[in-house]
Amino acid sequence: MCIRDRSPTVSPVADSRETDGGTVTATCAGTALNVTSAPQEGWIVVAPVVEGDSVRTGFHKNPRTITVLIACVKGAPEFSVSE
């Protein structure tokens, strides 16, 4: 027996946020979240950490650390940046 999934297909939604330390790009497909980071020269990426339904990442260049919190809200990436 084969049962076909009749739920609607969710189109991925991508967005990016630029900071002094680099760019964070996030893609949401429903509640699934994919995050990539590209640091500016001299900065390092802070390893991503899953926190419930969101991901925390960022960039570090002594003595500065920029934190980016990303979540999928209504199917689209939402960013919160702090330093």
Buried (B, 14 or more C-beta within 10 A) or exposed (E): EEEEEEEEEEEEBEBEBEBEBBBBBBBBBBEEBBBBBBBEEEBBBBEBEEEEEBBBBBBBBEEEBBBBBBBBEEEBBBBEBEE
